[in-house]
């Protein structure tokens, strides 16, 4: 037994290492043709599964559900940390409507077609509820990993919607599963009240944990910087666990907690963001690999027609109609409505919700799982591959400056009174072509470094600023407005 154990552990770690390595390598190669990274991980999981070349037998839906839940917590937390609070406020009403009424309407439309295609009404509505929400992992990956500079309102609407709409989908799915398993013990009329409770309590607890976490981190004064990611990870798990145990929405609480933390003064901020970005990518890879292992390719042809029909109905009819009804009252342009409707990507969330149906013993749960798999893959593939082309075709690329080749950060346990600002020198700015010594900087401000293409330039008085430069300036908070008169809006805003 002792002799077998190191070998068994070594084999497990080798398998995990190979799968993770292949996932990263293939994501880089196929990313050039805009194939969503989620599908790459999912496909590798299928290849490694019992009917693939790997021959790994895996049918533990319970473990897959737990791993998927943890992964979604990490992905939502990372997304919230990188979401400006001002942007959330600006998109709260339209994104909130999409995340509630929009999810319910999408579930109803997809459920109606599923019924016409042969499903009984309860199973049809359950199928609609499972695929009703957009997927945070897929949306964040496409918008942040594709190199697109998307116009602010459209991008933040998509991100906030994907961060908020999971609670509604989970509530609808749970209620319909309970109704299918125990019809006599389920009162669907209580759904609106349960939704308000879940969202209200989940949001309140998320805010409390977020503000409490900010206070705790400011006062801890830990000597080792590596302990701060441990605290933020603990806050992410608490933000999901506590509300969920109380019957509220843990997913909403995680997102709210992260937004509040990310918009505060965090110790070693940039290091924390890098750690959680890495954790989110690891979670996404692991989640899709595990979900791929669950799929039996031989079971898919029987539901291919229904799955593809529902997927294309969702992408081309149901989602655009719902988005149009929800966004036009808020003054969104037609091209913005079309874009938000098209980029409502599905991914792991529907597959994870489908595992709940299988675990609960819902009649036809296996069929629902396979149909949901088809919908998720087709919905991620067709819109996902076309996102860059559609963005440019609709003219929704932002005119933001390109990212610098080098990024300068200051890591500190305590926030400084001054701040480090970065600016892109546009050709239209008056500072372009002017030596630093001739610029009227406030007394408390100074240029630290200039990034010009592949070069790092020292900030001497004789250095002439050129169009395309990225300039890093140290300044006091009270001097920020005067500096922006020279250089415009900082790149980090």
C-alpha positions as CSV (number, residue, x, y, z in Angstrom):
1,X,0.0,0.0,0.0
2,X,2.8,2.4,0.9
3,X,4.7,1.6,-2.2
4,X,1.6,2.1,-4.4
5,X,0.7,5.5,-2.9
6,X,3.6,7.6,-4.1
7,X,3.1,6.2,-7.6
8,X,-0.6,6.9,-7.5
9,X,-0.1,10.5,-6.4
10,X,2.6,11.0,-8.9
11,X,0.3,9.7,-11.7
12,X,-2.5,12.0,-10.5
13,X,-0.2,15.0,-10.5
14,X,1.3,14.1,-13.8
15,X,-2.1,13.9,-15.4
16,X,-3.2,17.2,-13.9
17,X,0.1,18.8,-15.1
18,X,-0.3,17.5,-18.6
19,X,-3.9,18.7,-18.8
20,X,-3.2,22.2,-17.4
21,X,-0.1,22.6,-19.7
22,X,-2.1,21.5,-22.8
23,X,-4.9,23.8,-21.9
24,X,-2.6,26.9,-21.7
25,X,-0.7,26.0,-24.9
26,X,-3.8,25.3,-26.9
27,X,-5.5,28.5,-25.6
28,X,-2.7,30.6,-26.9
29,X,-2.7,28.9,-30.3
30,X,-6.5,28.8,-30.9
31,X,-6.9,32.2,-29.3
32,X,-5.4,33.7,-32.5
33,X,-8.5,32.6,-34.4
34,X,-10.9,33.8,-31.6
35,X,-11.9,30.3,-30.4
36,X,-13.2,30.9,-26.8
37,X,-10.7,29.5,-24.3
38,X,-13.5,27.8,-22.3
39,X,-14.2,25.5,-25.3
40,X,-10.6,24.6,-25.5
41,X,-10.6,23.4,-21.8
42,X,-13.9,21.7,-22.3
43,X,-12.7,19.8,-25.4
44,X,-9.5,18.7,-23.7
45,X,-11.6,17.3,-20.8
46,X,-13.7,15.3,-23.3
47,X,-10.5,14.0,-24.9
48,X,-9.2,12.9,-21.6
49,X,-12.5,11.3,-20.6
50,X,-13.6,7.7,-20.6
51,X,-14.6,7.8,-24.3
52,X,-11.5,9.9,-25.3
53,X,-7.8,9.0,-25.7
54,X,-7.2,9.6,-22.0
55,X,-9.6,7.0,-20.8
56,X,-10.3,8.7,-17.5
57,X,-13.5,7.5,-16.0
58,X,-15.3,10.3,-14.1
59,X,-19.1,10.3,-13.3
60,X,-19.1,12.1,-10.0
61,X,-21.7,14.9,-10.5
62,X,-21.5,15.9,-6.9
63,X,-17.8,16.5,-7.0
64,X,-18.1,18.4,-10.3
65,X,-20.8,20.6,-8.8
66,X,-18.7,21.4,-5.8
67,X,-15.6,22.2,-7.9
68,X,-17.7,24.2,-10.3
69,X,-19.2,26.3,-7.4
70,X,-15.7,27.0,-6.0
71,X,-14.5,28.0,-9.5
72,X,-17.4,30.4,-10.0
73,X,-16.7,32.0,-6.6
74,X,-13.1,32.7,-7.6
75,X,-14.1,33.9,-11.1
76,X,-16.8,36.3,-9.8
77,X,-14.5,37.5,-7.0
78,X,-11.8,38.4,-9.6
79,X,-14.3,40.1,-11.8
80,X,-15.6,42.2,-9.0
81,X,-12.1,43.2,-7.8
82,X,-11.5,44.7,-11.3
83,X,-14.9,46.5,-11.6
84,X,-14.9,50.2,-10.8
85,X,-17.7,51.2,-8.5
86,X,-18.7,54.2,-10.6
87,X,-19.2,51.9,-13.6
88,X,-21.4,49.6,-11.5
89,X,-23.6,52.5,-10.5
90,X,-23.9,53.7,-14.1
91,X,-25.0,50.2,-15.3
92,X,-26.9,49.0,-12.2
93,X,-30.4,49.6,-13.5
94,X,-30.1,48.2,-17.0
95,X,-27.9,45.3,-15.9
96,X,-30.1,44.6,-12.9
97,X,-33.2,44.4,-15.2
98,X,-31.3,42.1,-17.5
99,X,-30.2,40.0,-14.6
100,X,-33.8,39.5,-13.2
101,X,-36.6,40.2,-15.7
102,X,-34.3,39.3,-18.6
103,X,-33.3,36.0,-17.1
104,X,-37.0,35.0,-16.4
105,X,-38.1,36.1,-19.9
106,X,-35.3,34.1,-21.5
107,X,-36.2,31.0,-19.5
108,X,-39.8,31.4,-20.6
109,X,-39.0,31.8,-24.3
110,X,-36.5,28.9,-24.4
111,X,-38.9,26.7,-22.3
112,X,-41.7,27.4,-24.8
113,X,-39.7,26.2,-27.7
114,X,-38.4,23.2,-25.7
115,X,-42.0,22.2,-25.1
116,X,-42.8,22.5,-28.8
117,X,-39.8,20.2,-29.4
118,X,-41.2,17.5,-27.2
119,X,-40.4,18.2,-23.6
120,X,-43.1,18.2,-21.0
121,X,-43.8,21.7,-19.6
122,X,-41.9,21.2,-16.3
123,X,-38.8,19.8,-17.9
124,X,-39.0,22.5,-20.7
125,X,-39.1,25.3,-18.2
126,X,-36.3,23.8,-16.2
127,X,-34.2,23.6,-19.4
128,X,-35.0,27.2,-20.1
129,X,-34.1,28.3,-16.5
130,X,-30.7,26.4,-16.7
131,X,-29.6,28.3,-19.8
132,X,-31.2,31.6,-18.9
133,X,-28.1,33.4,-17.5
134,X,-25.0,34.6,-19.2
135,X,-21.7,33.1,-17.9
136,X,-19.3,35.4,-16.0
137,X,-16.3,33.2,-16.9
138,X,-17.1,33.3,-20.6
139,X,-17.9,37.0,-20.7
140,X,-14.9,38.1,-18.6
141,X,-12.6,35.9,-20.7
142,X,-13.8,37.2,-24.0
143,X,-13.9,40.9,-23.0
144,X,-10.6,41.0,-21.1
145,X,-8.7,38.3,-23.0
146,X,-9.4,39.2,-26.6
147,X,-7.4,42.5,-26.5
148,X,-10.6,44.4,-27.4
149,X,-10.9,48.0,-26.3
150,X,-14.7,48.1,-25.9
151,X,-16.7,51.2,-25.3
152,X,-17.2,51.7,-21.6
153,X,-21.1,51.5,-21.3
154,X,-21.4,48.4,-23.4
155,X,-18.6,46.5,-21.7
156,X,-19.6,47.3,-18.2
157,X,-23.2,46.4,-18.9
158,X,-22.2,43.0,-20.1
159,X,-19.8,42.4,-17.1
160,X,-22.2,43.6,-14.4
161,X,-25.1,41.6,-15.9
162,X,-23.0,38.4,-15.9
163,X,-21.9,39.1,-12.3
164,X,-25.5,39.7,-11.2
165,X,-27.7,37.2,-13.1
166,X,-26.6,33.9,-11.6
167,X,-28.8,34.2,-8.5
168,X,-32.0,34.4,-10.6
169,X,-31.0,31.4,-12.7
170,X,-30.1,29.4,-9.6
171,X,-33.4,30.3,-7.9
172,X,-35.5,29.4,-10.9
173,X,-33.5,26.2,-11.4
174,X,-33.8,25.1,-7.8
175,X,-37.5,25.9,-7.6
176,X,-38.3,23.9,-10.8
177,X,-36.1,21.0,-9.7
178,X,-38.0,20.9,-6.3
179,X,-41.3,21.0,-8.2
180,X,-40.3,18.1,-10.5
181,X,-39.0,16.0,-7.6
182,X,-41.8,16.8,-5.1
183,X,-44.7,18.6,-6.8
184,X,-47.0,18.6,-3.8
185,X,-44.5,20.3,-1.5
186,X,-43.5,23.1,-3.9
187,X,-45.3,26.5,-4.1
188,X,-44.1,28.3,-7.2
189,X,-46.1,31.4,-6.1
190,X,-43.5,32.0,-3.5
191,X,-40.8,32.6,-6.1
192,X,-41.0,36.5,-6.2
193,X,-40.7,36.7,-2.4
194,X,-37.8,34.3,-2.4
195,X,-36.0,36.2,-5.1
196,X,-36.3,39.5,-3.2
197,X,-35.0,37.8,0.0
198,X,-32.1,36.2,-1.8
199,X,-31.0,39.3,-3.6
200,X,-31.7,41.7,-0.7
201,X,-30.0,39.6,2.0
202,X,-27.2,38.4,-0.3
203,X,-26.4,42.0,-1.4
204,X,-26.5,43.3,2.2
205,X,-24.2,40.5,3.5
206,X,-21.9,41.0,0.6
207,X,-21.6,44.7,1.4
208,X,-21.1,44.0,5.1
209,X,-18.3,41.5,4.4
210,X,-16.7,43.8,1.8
211,X,-16.6,46.9,4.1
212,X,-15.6,44.7,7.1
213,X,-12.8,43.1,5.0
214,X,-11.5,46.5,4.0
215,X,-11.3,47.6,7.6
216,X,-9.7,44.4,8.7
217,X,-7.0,44.5,6.0
218,X,-6.2,48.1,6.8
219,X,-5.6,47.3,10.5
220,X,-4.0,43.9,10.3
221,X,-0.5,45.1,9.6
222,X,0.8,41.7,8.5
223,X,4.5,41.5,8.0
224,X,4.4,39.0,5.2
225,X,2.8,40.3,2.0
226,X,1.9,36.7,1.0
227,X,-0.6,36.5,3.8
228,X,-2.9,39.2,2.3
229,X,-4.1,37.0,-0.6
230,X,-5.0,34.4,2.1
231,X,-7.2,37.0,3.7
232,X,-8.9,38.0,0.5
233,X,-9.5,34.4,-0.4
234,X,-11.0,33.8,3.0
235,X,-13.3,36.8,2.4
236,X,-14.4,35.3,-0.9
237,X,-15.3,32.0,0.6
238,X,-17.1,33.7,3.6
239,X,-19.0,35.9,1.2
240,X,-20.4,32.9,-0.6
241,X,-20.8,30.5,2.4
242,X,-22.5,32.7,5.0
243,X,-25.3,34.0,2.8
244,X,-25.9,30.6,1.2
245,X,-26.2,29.0,4.6
246,X,-28.8,31.6,5.5
247,X,-30.8,30.9,2.3
248,X,-29.6,34.1,0.4
249,X,-27.6,34.4,-2.8
250,X,-23.9,33.6,-2.2
251,X,-23.0,34.4,-5.8
252,X,-24.3,37.9,-5.6
253,X,-22.6,38.4,-2.2
254,X,-19.3,37.3,-3.6
255,X,-19.5,39.9,-6.4
256,X,-20.6,42.7,-4.1
257,X,-17.9,41.9,-1.6
258,X,-15.2,42.0,-4.4
259,X,-16.5,45.3,-5.9
260,X,-16.3,47.0,-2.5
261,X,-12.8,45.5,-1.7
262,X,-11.5,46.4,-5.2
263,X,-12.6,50.0,-4.9
264,X,-10.9,50.5,-1.5
265,X,-7.3,51.1,-0.5
266,X,-5.9,47.5,-0.4
267,X,-2.4,46.6,0.9
268,X,-0.2,45.3,-1.8
269,X,-3.0,46.0,-4.2
270,X,-1.4,45.1,-7.5
271,X,0.0,41.8,-6.1
272,X,-3.4,40.9,-4.8
273,X,-5.0,41.5,-8.2
274,X,-2.4,39.3,-9.9
275,X,-2.9,36.5,-7.5
276,X,-6.7,36.5,-7.9
277,X,-6.3,36.8,-11.7
278,X,-4.2,33.6,-11.6
279,X,-6.7,31.9,-9.3
280,X,-9.5,32.8,-11.6
281,X,-7.7,31.4,-14.7
282,X,-6.8,28.2,-12.8
283,X,-10.4,27.9,-11.6
284,X,-11.7,28.3,-15.1
285,X,-9.4,25.7,-16.6
286,X,-10.1,23.2,-13.9
287,X,-13.9,23.8,-14.1
288,X,-14.1,23.2,-17.8
289,X,-11.7,20.2,-17.7
290,X,-13.9,18.5,-15.1
291,X,-17.1,19.3,-16.9
292,X,-15.6,17.9,-20.1
293,X,-14.7,14.7,-18.3
294,X,-18.4,14.3,-17.3
295,X,-19.6,14.3,-21.0
296,X,-20.0,11.1,-22.9
297,X,-19.7,12.0,-26.6
298,X,-21.6,8.9,-27.6
299,X,-24.7,10.3,-25.8
300,X,-24.7,13.6,-27.7
301,X,-25.9,12.6,-31.3
302,X,-29.3,11.7,-29.9
303,X,-29.9,15.2,-28.7
304,X,-27.9,17.1,-31.3
305,X,-30.9,18.4,-33.3
306,X,-32.8,19.6,-30.3
307,X,-29.7,21.1,-28.7
308,X,-28.6,23.0,-31.8
309,X,-32.1,24.2,-32.4
310,X,-32.5,25.6,-28.9
311,X,-28.9,27.1,-29.1
312,X,-29.6,29.0,-32.3
313,X,-33.0,30.1,-31.0
314,X,-31.4,31.4,-27.8
315,X,-28.6,33.3,-29.7
316,X,-30.6,34.7,-32.6
317,X,-34.1,35.2,-31.2
318,X,-34.6,34.9,-27.5
319,X,-31.6,36.8,-26.2
320,X,-31.8,39.7,-28.7
321,X,-35.6,40.1,-28.0
322,X,-35.1,40.2,-24.3
323,X,-32.1,42.5,-24.4
324,X,-34.0,44.9,-26.7
325,X,-37.0,45.1,-24.3
326,X,-34.7,45.6,-21.3
327,X,-32.2,48.2,-22.7
328,X,-34.1,50.5,-25.1
329,X,-35.9,52.2,-22.2
330,X,-32.5,53.3,-20.9
331,X,-31.5,55.1,-24.1
332,X,-29.1,52.5,-25.5
333,X,-28.4,52.8,-29.2
334,X,-29.6,50.1,-31.6
335,X,-26.0,48.9,-32.3
336,X,-25.4,48.7,-28.5
337,X,-28.5,46.6,-28.0
338,X,-27.5,44.3,-30.9
339,X,-24.1,43.9,-29.4
340,X,-25.2,43.1,-25.8
341,X,-27.7,40.7,-27.2
342,X,-25.1,38.9,-29.3
343,X,-22.4,38.7,-26.6
344,X,-24.6,37.1,-24.0
345,X,-22.3,34.0,-23.8
346,X,-23.2,30.8,-22.0
347,X,-20.5,28.6,-20.6
348,X,-20.0,26.6,-17.4
349,X,-22.9,27.9,-15.4
350,X,-25.6,26.1,-17.4
351,X,-23.7,22.9,-17.3
352,X,-23.2,23.2,-13.5
353,X,-26.9,23.9,-13.0
354,X,-27.7,20.8,-15.2
355,X,-25.6,18.7,-12.8
356,X,-28.0,19.8,-10.1
357,X,-30.9,18.3,-12.0
358,X,-29.0,15.0,-12.5
359,X,-28.1,14.8,-8.8
360,X,-31.6,15.6,-7.7
361,X,-33.0,12.6,-9.8
362,X,-35.1,14.8,-12.0
363,X,-36.9,12.7,-14.6
364,X,-35.0,13.0,-17.9
365,X,-32.1,14.7,-16.1
366,X,-29.5,13.0,-18.2
367,X,-31.2,14.2,-21.4
368,X,-31.4,17.7,-20.0
369,X,-27.7,17.6,-19.2
370,X,-26.7,16.6,-22.7
371,X,-29.0,19.2,-24.3
372,X,-27.6,21.9,-22.1
373,X,-24.1,20.9,-23.1
374,X,-25.0,21.4,-26.7
375,X,-26.6,24.8,-26.0
376,X,-23.6,26.0,-23.9
377,X,-21.0,24.9,-26.5
378,X,-22.9,26.2,-29.5
379,X,-23.8,29.5,-27.8
380,X,-20.2,30.1,-26.7
381,X,-18.8,29.1,-30.1
382,X,-21.0,31.0,-32.6
383,X,-21.1,34.4,-30.8
384,X,-17.7,33.9,-29.1
385,X,-15.7,33.4,-32.4
386,X,-17.4,36.5,-34.0
387,X,-17.0,38.9,-31.0
388,X,-13.9,40.8,-32.5
389,X,-15.5,41.1,-35.9
390,X,-18.9,42.2,-34.6
391,X,-17.3,44.7,-32.3
392,X,-15.5,46.4,-35.2
393,X,-18.4,46.0,-37.6
394,X,-20.7,47.9,-35.2
395,X,-18.1,50.5,-34.4
396,X,-18.0,49.8,-30.7
397,X,-14.3,49.7,-30.2
398,X,-13.1,52.4,-27.8
399,X,-10.5,54.9,-28.7
400,X,-8.6,54.3,-25.6
401,X,-4.8,54.4,-25.9
402,X,-3.0,51.1,-26.3
403,X,-1.6,49.4,-23.2
404,X,2.0,50.2,-22.4
405,X,4.7,47.6,-22.9
406,X,5.8,48.2,-19.3
407,X,3.7,48.9,-16.3
408,X,5.0,50.7,-13.2
409,X,3.4,49.9,-9.8
410,X,4.2,50.8,-6.2
411,X,3.6,48.0,-3.7
412,X,2.9,49.1,-0.1
413,X,1.3,47.8,3.0
414,X,-0.1,51.2,3.8
415,X,-1.6,53.7,1.2
416,X,0.6,56.7,0.4
417,X,-0.7,60.3,0.4
418,X,0.6,60.8,-3.1
419,X,-0.4,58.7,-6.1
420,X,1.3,57.3,-9.3
421,X,-0.6,58.3,-12.4
422,X,0.0,57.0,-16.0
423,X,-0.9,59.0,-19.1
424,X,-0.8,58.3,-22.8
425,X,0.6,61.1,-24.9
426,X,-1.8,61.6,-27.8
427,X,-0.7,63.5,-30.9
428,X,-3.4,66.1,-30.2
429,X,-2.1,67.0,-26.7
430,X,-0.1,70.2,-26.3
431,X,2.6,68.4,-24.4
432,X,3.6,66.3,-27.4
433,X,6.9,67.5,-28.8
434,X,7.7,69.6,-25.6
435,X,10.7,69.0,-23.3
436,X,9.8,68.0,-19.8
437,X,11.7,71.1,-18.4
438,X,9.2,73.4,-20.2
439,X,6.1,71.8,-18.8
440,X,4.4,73.7,-15.9
441,X,4.2,70.9,-13.4
442,X,2.9,71.6,-9.9
443,X,5.6,71.8,-7.3
444,X,4.6,68.4,-5.8
445,X,4.6,66.5,-9.1
446,X,7.3,64.9,-11.2
447,X,7.7,62.5,-14.1
448,X,9.3,59.2,-13.0
449,X,9.6,57.2,-16.2
450,X,8.6,57.3,-19.9
451,X,7.8,54.2,-21.9
452,X,8.4,54.6,-25.6
453,X,7.8,51.5,-27.6
454,X,10.3,48.9,-26.3
455,X,12.4,51.5,-24.5
456,X,12.4,52.8,-20.9
457,X,13.5,56.4,-20.9
458,X,14.8,58.4,-17.9
459,X,12.9,61.5,-17.0
460,X,15.4,64.3,-17.7
461,X,14.5,67.9,-18.3
462,X,15.8,67.7,-21.9
463,X,13.6,64.6,-22.7
464,X,11.0,65.6,-25.4
465,X,7.7,63.9,-25.1
466,X,6.6,62.1,-28.3
467,X,3.1,61.0,-29.4
468,X,2.5,57.4,-28.3
469,X,4.6,57.8,-25.1
470,X,3.3,56.4,-21.8
471,X,4.3,58.8,-19.0
472,X,4.3,57.9,-15.3
473,X,3.9,60.9,-12.9
474,X,4.1,61.0,-9.1
475,X,1.7,63.7,-7.7
476,X,-0.3,64.8,-4.7
477,X,-4.0,64.2,-4.8
478,X,-4.7,68.0,-4.9
479,X,-2.5,68.4,-8.0
480,X,-4.3,65.7,-10.0
481,X,-6.7,68.2,-11.7
482,X,-3.8,70.5,-12.8
483,X,-1.9,67.5,-14.3
484,X,-5.0,66.3,-16.2
485,X,-5.2,69.7,-17.8
486,X,-1.9,68.8,-19.4
487,X,-2.2,65.1,-20.1
488,X,-5.9,64.3,-20.1
489,X,-7.5,61.4,-18.3
490,X,-5.2,58.9,-16.6
491,X,-4.9,55.5,-18.2
492,X,-6.0,53.7,-15.0
493,X,-9.4,55.5,-14.7
